[in-house]
Amino acid sequence: MKIDTILWATDGSQEAELALGYAKYLAGLTGAGIIGLHVIPLPGGLFFEALRERHGSFDEWQKGIERRAEDRFADARKELEESGIPFEGVLVRGEPAEEIIAFAERRKPDLIVMGKRGHSLLEKVVIGSETAKVLRGSHVPVLAAKRDRPFDGGGITRIIIPVDLSDEAESAFTYALDLAELTGAEVTAVYALRLDMYAQDIPAGALDIVIRESYSELAKTAAKFSRKYEESRGVKLSRPVATDIVHGISPALSISQYAKENGADLVVINTHGRTGIERFVLGSVTERLIPESPCSVIALKP
């Protein structure tokens, strides 16, 4: 895995600070530098927030954001450079997702880290939407940070890879194994078997057969990808990839619940399938998983 530069896209929220924790952790493992990017929205994007605060003009409001961002970048620079991590802070104005994607195209980072949502009610809607836009438009893997406890430097110990057996999205699998070799994390490949409203009409015996066959296919897929990984990297995996099946009406909710019950630190998933129906279905699962997941999610294009 090559990570030389990490782009930290921040809006000043708590989840953006959590994202910086992940960036610092990964930079410490890889020797990467970090670029902080704060996009100051154009006036229209601040309209409701300005009304809520009831003071100052848009100009003054933006200048206040700019001052706070510059102060935060100064603190981040001091903190990171004390740890031997190069840091650069950049302020731009514009539409957040567009600016993040355009900046990534210019500077070519190897990973984007950002919060899944902001700190106010408005920001939870706006930032969640911006994160989804970045996921759709970025050619760089995106880590959407979320954690139900502070990121205290304890590391990443358990990674989950949702696998679509019909699509065989190998890039997420390979990325997860690279991270596992870097962090020492355990990896579990999970297949979400969708049971729709007619599942109760399926004979129990037939459902059991489907579940058993899904376990078998998932084990074969995990073994195949693991072998290909070892051959391509010239290494032996430090521990085998575990496999498990979850089922429910919503694959995204089933995966999210599994991650919560099993104490996952990270989910690694493709943004969509390669072609046809898999492209649509996997994409919708990924976008729904991002806000539902109890832990951070790395999404990347296949």
C-alpha positions as a Markdown table, in Angstrom:
| # | Residue | x | y | z |
|---|---|---|---|---|
| 1 | Met | 0.0 | 0.0 | 0.0 |
| 2 | Lys | 1.3 | 3.4 | -1.0 |
| 3 | Ile | 0.2 | 6.3 | 1.2 |
| 4 | Asp | 2.5 | 9.3 | 0.8 |
| 5 | Thr | 0.0 | 12.1 | 1.2 |
| 6 | Ile | -3.3 | 12.2 | 3.2 |
| 7 | Leu | -5.9 | 14.9 | 2.6 |
| 8 | Trp | -7.8 | 15.9 | 5.7 |
| 9 | Ala | -10.9 | 17.7 | 4.7 |
| 10 | Thr | -12.2 | 19.6 | 7.7 |
| 11 | Asp | -15.3 | 21.7 | 8.5 |
| 12 | Gly | -14.3 | 22.3 | 12.1 |
| 13 | Ser | -16.7 | 19.7 | 13.5 |
| 14 | Gln | -16.0 | 17.0 | 16.1 |
| 15 | Glu | -16.1 | 14.3 | 13.4 |
| 16 | Ala | -13.5 | 16.3 | 11.4 |
| 17 | Glu | -11.3 | 16.2 | 14.4 |
| 18 | Leu | -11.8 | 12.5 | 14.6 |
| 19 | Ala | -10.8 | 12.2 | 11.0 |
| 20 | Leu | -7.6 | 14.0 | 11.8 |
| 21 | Gly | -6.9 | 11.3 | 14.5 |
| 22 | Tyr | -7.2 | 8.7 | 11.8 |
| 23 | Ala | -5.0 | 10.7 | 9.4 |
| 24 | Lys | -2.3 | 11.1 | 12.1 |
| 25 | Tyr | -2.5 | 7.4 | 13.0 |
| 26 | Leu | -2.1 | 6.2 | 9.4 |
| 27 | Ala | 0.6 | 8.9 | 8.7 |
| 28 | Gly | 2.6 | 7.5 | 11.6 |
| 29 | Leu | 2.4 | 4.0 | 10.1 |
| 30 | Thr | 3.2 | 5.0 | 6.6 |
| 31 | Gly | 5.4 | 8.1 | 6.8 |
| 32 | Ala | 2.8 | 10.2 | 4.9 |
| 33 | Gly | 2.4 | 13.9 | 5.1 |
| 34 | Ile | -1.0 | 15.5 | 5.8 |
| 35 | Ile | -2.7 | 18.3 | 3.9 |
| 36 | Gly | -5.5 | 20.0 | 5.8 |
| 37 | Leu | -8.2 | 21.5 | 3.5 |
| 38 | His | -11.0 | 23.8 | 4.9 |
| 39 | Val | -13.6 | 24.8 | 2.3 |
| 40 | Ile | -15.3 | 28.0 | 3.3 |
| 41 | Pro | -18.8 | 27.8 | 1.7 |
| 42 | Leu | -20.1 | 30.5 | -0.6 |
| 43 | Pro | -22.7 | 32.9 | 1.0 |
| 44 | Gly | -25.7 | 30.9 | 0.0 |
| 45 | Gly | -24.5 | 27.9 | 1.9 |
| 46 | Leu | -24.3 | 29.9 | 5.1 |
| 47 | Phe | -27.7 | 31.6 | 4.9 |
| 48 | Phe | -29.5 | 29.5 | 7.5 |
| 49 | Glu | -26.6 | 29.4 | 9.8 |
| 50 | Ala | -26.2 | 33.1 | 9.6 |
| 51 | Leu | -29.9 | 33.6 | 10.4 |
| 52 | Arg | -29.5 | 31.2 | 13.4 |
| 53 | Glu | -26.6 | 33.1 | 14.8 |
| 54 | Arg | -28.3 | 36.5 | 14.1 |
| 55 | His | -25.2 | 38.5 | 13.9 |
| 56 | Gly | -22.8 | 39.9 | 11.3 |
| 57 | Ser | -22.8 | 39.8 | 7.5 |
| 58 | Phe | -21.9 | 36.9 | 5.4 |
| 59 | Asp | -18.5 | 38.5 | 4.9 |
| 60 | Glu | -17.8 | 38.8 | 8.6 |
| 61 | Trp | -19.1 | 35.3 | 9.2 |
| 62 | Gln | -16.8 | 33.9 | 6.5 |
| 63 | Lys | -13.8 | 35.8 | 8.0 |
| 64 | Gly | -14.6 | 34.3 | 11.4 |
| 65 | Ile | -14.6 | 30.8 | 9.9 |
| 66 | Glu | -11.3 | 31.6 | 8.1 |
| 67 | Arg | -9.7 | 32.9 | 11.4 |
| 68 | Arg | -10.8 | 29.8 | 13.3 |
| 69 | Ala | -9.6 | 27.5 | 10.5 |
| 70 | Glu | -6.2 | 29.2 | 10.4 |
| 71 | Asp | -5.9 | 28.9 | 14.2 |
| 72 | Arg | -6.8 | 25.2 | 14.0 |
| 73 | Phe | -4.3 | 24.6 | 11.2 |
| 74 | Ala | -1.6 | 26.3 | 13.3 |
| 75 | Asp | -2.4 | 24.0 | 16.2 |
| 76 | Ala | -2.5 | 20.9 | 14.0 |
| 77 | Arg | 0.9 | 21.8 | 12.4 |
| 78 | Lys | 2.5 | 22.1 | 15.8 |
| 79 | Glu | 1.0 | 18.8 | 17.0 |
| 80 | Leu | 1.8 | 16.9 | 13.9 |
| 81 | Glu | 5.3 | 18.2 | 13.3 |
| 82 | Glu | 6.2 | 17.3 | 16.9 |
| 83 | Ser | 5.3 | 13.8 | 15.8 |
| 84 | Gly | 7.5 | 14.1 | 12.7 |
| 85 | Ile | 4.5 | 14.4 | 10.3 |
| 86 | Pro | 4.7 | 17.2 | 7.7 |
| 87 | Phe | 1.6 | 19.3 | 7.6 |
| 88 | Glu | 0.2 | 21.9 | 5.2 |
| 89 | Gly | -3.0 | 23.8 | 5.8 |
| 90 | Val | -5.0 | 25.2 | 2.8 |
| 91 | Leu | -8.1 | 27.5 | 2.8 |
| 92 | Val | -10.4 | 27.8 | -0.2 |
| 93 | Arg | -13.8 | 29.1 | -0.9 |
| 94 | Gly | -16.5 | 27.4 | -2.9 |
| 95 | Glu | -18.9 | 24.4 | -2.8 |
| 96 | Pro | -17.3 | 21.9 | -0.4 |
| 97 | Ala | -17.6 | 18.6 | -2.3 |
| 98 | Glu | -16.5 | 20.2 | -5.6 |
| 99 | Glu | -13.5 | 21.9 | -4.1 |
| 100 | Ile | -12.4 | 18.7 | -2.2 |
| 101 | Ile | -12.6 | 16.6 | -5.4 |
| 102 | Ala | -10.9 | 19.3 | -7.5 |
| 103 | Phe | -8.1 | 19.7 | -4.9 |
| 104 | Ala | -7.6 | 16.0 | -4.8 |
| 105 | Glu | -7.3 | 15.9 | -8.6 |
| 106 | Arg | -4.6 | 18.6 | -8.4 |
| 107 | Arg | -2.6 | 17.4 | -5.5 |
| 108 | Lys | -3.0 | 13.6 | -5.9 |
| 109 | Pro | -3.3 | 12.5 | -2.3 |
| 110 | Asp | -3.5 | 8.7 | -1.7 |
| 111 | Leu | -6.3 | 9.0 | 0.8 |
| 112 | Ile | -9.0 | 11.5 | 1.8 |
| 113 | Val | -10.2 | 11.5 | 5.4 |
| 114 | Met | -13.3 | 13.5 | 6.5 |
| 115 | Gly | -16.1 | 13.4 | 9.0 |
| 116 | Lys | -19.4 | 11.7 | 8.1 |
| 117 | Arg | -21.4 | 14.7 | 9.4 |
| 118 | Gly | -20.9 | 18.1 | 11.1 |
| 119 | His | -21.8 | 19.3 | 14.6 |
| 120 | Ser | -25.1 | 21.2 | 14.1 |
| 121 | Leu | -28.4 | 20.0 | 12.8 |
| 122 | Leu | -27.9 | 21.9 | 9.5 |
| 123 | Glu | -24.3 | 20.6 | 9.2 |
| 124 | Lys | -25.4 | 17.0 | 9.8 |
| 125 | Val | -27.6 | 17.3 | 6.7 |
| 126 | Val | -25.1 | 19.3 | 4.6 |
| 127 | Ile | -21.9 | 17.6 | 5.5 |
| 128 | Gly | -23.5 | 14.1 | 5.2 |
| 129 | Ser | -24.6 | 15.2 | 1.7 |
| 130 | Glu | -21.1 | 16.6 | 0.9 |
| 131 | Thr | -19.4 | 13.3 | 2.1 |
| 132 | Ala | -21.7 | 11.3 | -0.3 |
| 133 | Lys | -20.8 | 13.7 | -3.1 |
| 134 | Val | -17.1 | 13.3 | -2.5 |
| 135 | Leu | -17.5 | 9.5 | -2.4 |
| 136 | Arg | -19.3 | 9.5 | -5.8 |
| 137 | Gly | -16.8 | 11.9 | -7.4 |
| 138 | Ser | -13.5 | 11.0 | -5.9 |
| 139 | His | -11.0 | 8.6 | -7.6 |
| 140 | Val | -9.1 | 8.5 | -4.3 |
| 141 | Pro | -10.2 | 6.2 | -1.4 |
| 142 | Val | -12.3 | 8.2 | 1.1 |
| 143 | Leu | -12.3 | 7.5 | 4.9 |
| 144 | Ala | -15.5 | 8.7 | 6.4 |
| 145 | Ala | -14.7 | 9.0 | 10.1 |
| 146 | Lys | -17.2 | 7.9 | 12.8 |
| 147 | Arg | -16.5 | 6.3 | 16.1 |
| 148 | Asp | -18.6 | 6.0 | 19.3 |
| 149 | Arg | -15.6 | 6.7 | 21.4 |
| 150 | Pro | -12.6 | 9.0 | 21.0 |
| 151 | Phe | -9.8 | 7.9 | 18.7 |
| 152 | Asp | -7.1 | 7.7 | 21.4 |
| 153 | Gly | -4.3 | 6.2 | 19.2 |
| 154 | Gly | -5.3 | 2.7 | 20.1 |
| 155 | Gly | -5.3 | 1.8 | 16.5 |
| 156 | Ile | -7.4 | -0.3 | 14.1 |
| 157 | Thr | -7.8 | -3.9 | 15.3 |
| 158 | Arg | -10.8 | -5.3 | 13.4 |
| 159 | Ile | -11.7 | -4.6 | 9.8 |
| 160 | Ile | -14.9 | -5.8 | 8.0 |
| 161 | Ile | -15.1 | -6.2 | 4.2 |
| 162 | Pro | -18.7 | -6.4 | 2.8 |
| 163 | Val | -18.4 | -8.7 | -0.2 |
| 164 | Asp | -20.8 | -8.9 | -3.2 |
| 165 | Leu | -20.4 | -12.5 | -4.5 |
| 166 | Ser | -21.8 | -11.6 | -7.9 |
| 167 | Asp | -19.6 | -8.6 | -8.3 |
| 168 | Glu | -16.4 | -9.9 | -6.7 |
| 169 | Ala | -15.1 | -6.4 | -5.9 |
| 170 | Glu | -11.5 | -7.3 | -5.3 |
| 171 | Ser | -10.1 | -3.8 | -4.9 |
| 172 | Ala | -11.8 | -3.3 | -1.5 |
| 173 | Phe | -10.5 | -6.7 | -0.4 |
| 174 | Thr | -7.0 | -5.9 | -1.4 |
| 175 | Tyr | -7.1 | -2.5 | 0.3 |
| 176 | Ala | -8.4 | -4.1 | 3.5 |
| 177 | Leu | -5.6 | -6.7 | 3.5 |
| 178 | Asp | -3.0 | -4.0 | 3.0 |
| 179 | Leu | -4.4 | -2.1 | 6.0 |
| 180 | Ala | -4.5 | -5.2 | 8.0 |
| 181 | Glu | -0.8 | -6.0 | 7.3 |
| 182 | Leu | 0.0 | -2.4 | 8.2 |
| 183 | Thr | -2.0 | -2.3 | 11.4 |
| 184 | Gly | -2.1 | -5.9 | 12.5 |
| 185 | Ala | -5.9 | -5.9 | 12.4 |
| 186 | Glu | -8.1 | -9.0 | 12.0 |
| 187 | Val | -10.2 | -9.1 | 8.8 |
| 188 | Thr | -13.6 | -10.5 | 8.3 |
| 189 | Ala | -15.3 | -10.8 | 4.9 |
| 190 | Val | -19.1 | -10.5 | 5.3 |
| 191 | Tyr | -21.8 | -11.2 | 2.8 |
| 192 | Ala | -25.2 | -9.7 | 3.3 |
| 193 | Leu | -28.0 | -12.0 | 2.3 |
| 194 | Arg | -31.0 | -10.0 | 1.5 |
| 195 | Leu | -34.3 | -11.4 | 2.8 |
| 196 | Asp | -37.3 | -9.4 | 1.5 |
| 197 | Met | -40.9 | -9.3 | 2.6 |
| 198 | Tyr | -41.5 | -12.7 | 1.0 |
| 199 | Ala | -38.8 | -14.5 | 2.9 |
| 200 | Gln | -41.4 | -15.9 | 5.3 |
| 201 | Asp | -43.0 | -17.8 | 2.4 |
| 202 | Ile | -39.8 | -19.6 | 1.6 |
| 203 | Pro | -39.6 | -23.1 | 3.1 |
| 204 | Ala | -37.2 | -23.2 | 6.1 |
| 205 | Gly | -35.2 | -26.0 | 4.5 |
| 206 | Ala | -34.7 | -24.0 | 1.3 |
| 207 | Leu | -33.5 | -20.9 | 3.3 |
| 208 | Asp | -31.0 | -23.1 | 5.2 |
| 209 | Ile | -29.6 | -24.3 | 1.9 |
| 210 | Val | -29.2 | -20.8 | 0.5 |
| 211 | Ile | -27.4 | -19.7 | 3.7 |
| 212 | Arg | -25.1 | -22.8 | 3.6 |
| 213 | Glu | -24.3 | -22.2 | -0.1 |
| 214 | Ser | -23.6 | -18.5 | 0.7 |
| 215 | Tyr | -21.1 | -19.5 | 3.4 |
| 216 | Ser | -19.4 | -21.9 | 0.9 |
| 217 | Glu | -19.2 | -19.3 | -1.9 |
| 218 | Leu | -18.0 | -16.6 | 0.5 |
| 219 | Ala | -15.2 | -18.9 | 1.8 |
| 220 | Lys | -14.1 | -19.7 | -1.7 |
| 221 | Thr | -14.1 | -16.0 | -2.7 |
| 222 | Ala | -12.1 | -15.0 | 0.4 |
| 223 | Ala | -9.6 | -17.8 | -0.2 |
| 224 | Lys | -9.2 | -16.9 | -3.8 |
| 225 | Phe | -8.6 | -13.2 | -3.1 |
| 226 | Ser | -6.2 | -14.0 | -0.2 |
| 227 | Arg | -4.1 | -16.2 | -2.5 |
| 228 | Lys | -4.0 | -13.6 | -5.2 |
| 229 | Tyr | -3.0 | -11.0 | -2.6 |
| 230 | Glu | -0.2 | -13.2 | -1.3 |
| 231 | Glu | 1.0 | -13.9 | -4.8 |
| 232 | Ser | 0.9 | -10.2 | -5.9 |
| 233 | Arg | 2.6 | -8.9 | -2.7 |
| 234 | Gly | 5.0 | -11.8 | -2.3 |
| 235 | Val | 4.0 | -12.3 | 1.4 |
| 236 | Lys | 2.1 | -14.7 | 3.6 |
| 237 | Leu | -0.9 | -13.2 | 5.4 |
| 238 | Ser | -0.2 | -12.9 | 9.1 |
| 239 | Arg | -3.6 | -14.3 | 9.8 |
| 240 | Pro | -6.4 | -15.8 | 7.7 |
| 241 | Val | -9.4 | -13.9 | 6.6 |
| 242 | Ala | -12.5 | -14.9 | 8.6 |
| 243 | Thr | -15.9 | -15.1 | 6.9 |
| 244 | Asp | -19.5 | -14.6 | 8.0 |
| 245 | Ile | -23.0 | -14.2 | 6.6 |
| 246 | Val | -25.6 | -11.7 | 7.8 |
| 247 | His | -29.1 | -11.5 | 6.6 |
| 248 | Gly | -32.0 | -9.1 | 6.8 |
| 249 | Ile | -34.2 | -6.8 | 4.7 |
| 250 | Ser | -31.5 | -4.1 | 4.3 |
| 251 | Pro | -27.9 | -5.2 | 3.6 |
| 252 | Ala | -26.6 | -1.9 | 4.8 |
| 253 | Leu | -28.4 | -2.2 | 8.1 |
| 254 | Ser | -27.4 | -5.8 | 8.5 |
| 255 | Ile | -23.7 | -5.0 | 7.9 |
| 256 | Ser | -23.9 | -2.0 | 10.3 |
| 257 | Gln | -25.5 | -4.1 | 13.0 |
| 258 | Tyr | -22.8 | -6.8 | 12.5 |
| 259 | Ala | -20.1 | -4.2 | 12.8 |
| 260 | Lys | -21.6 | -2.9 | 16.0 |
| 261 | Glu | -22.0 | -6.3 | 17.6 |
| 262 | Asn | -18.5 | -7.4 | 16.7 |
| 263 | Gly | -16.6 | -4.2 | 17.7 |
| 264 | Ala | -15.4 | -3.3 | 14.2 |
| 265 | Asp | -13.1 | -0.3 | 13.9 |
| 266 | Leu | -13.3 | 0.0 | 10.2 |
| 267 | Val | -15.4 | -1.1 | 7.2 |
| 268 | Val | -13.8 | -1.2 | 3.8 |
| 269 | Ile | -16.2 | -1.3 | 0.8 |
| 270 | Asn | -16.4 | -0.4 | -2.9 |
| 271 | Thr | -18.5 | 2.6 | -3.8 |
| 272 | His | -20.3 | 0.5 | -6.5 |
| 273 | Gly | -20.1 | -2.6 | -8.5 |
| 274 | Arg | -18.4 | -2.8 | -11.9 |
| 275 | Thr | -21.3 | -3.1 | -14.2 |
| 276 | Gly | -25.1 | -3.5 | -14.5 |
| 277 | Ile | -27.3 | -4.1 | -11.5 |
| 278 | Glu | -24.3 | -4.7 | -9.2 |
| 279 | Arg | -23.2 | -1.2 | -9.9 |
| 280 | Phe | -26.5 | 0.2 | -8.8 |
| 281 | Val | -27.1 | -2.1 | -5.8 |
| 282 | Leu | -23.7 | -2.0 | -4.3 |
| 283 | Gly | -23.6 | 1.8 | -4.7 |
| 284 | Ser | -26.9 | 2.2 | -2.8 |
| 285 | Val | -25.7 | -0.2 | -0.1 |
| 286 | Thr | -22.4 | 1.8 | 0.3 |
| 287 | Glu | -24.2 | 5.2 | 0.5 |
| 288 | Arg | -26.6 | 3.9 | 3.1 |
| 289 | Leu | -23.9 | 2.2 | 5.1 |
| 290 | Ile | -21.9 | 5.4 | 5.5 |
| 291 | Pro | -24.4 | 7.1 | 7.8 |
| 292 | Glu | -25.6 | 3.9 | 9.5 |
| 293 | Ser | -22.2 | 2.4 | 10.4 |
| 294 | Pro | -21.1 | 2.6 | 14.0 |
| 295 | Cys | -17.5 | 2.9 | 12.9 |
| 296 | Ser | -15.5 | 4.6 | 10.2 |
| 297 | Val | -15.9 | 3.5 | 6.6 |
| 298 | Ile | -13.3 | 3.6 | 3.8 |
| 299 | Ala | -15.0 | 3.6 | 0.3 |
| 300 | Leu | -13.1 | 3.2 | -2.9 |
| 301 | Lys | -13.9 | 2.7 | -6.6 |
| 302 | Pro | -13.5 | -0.9 | -7.9 |
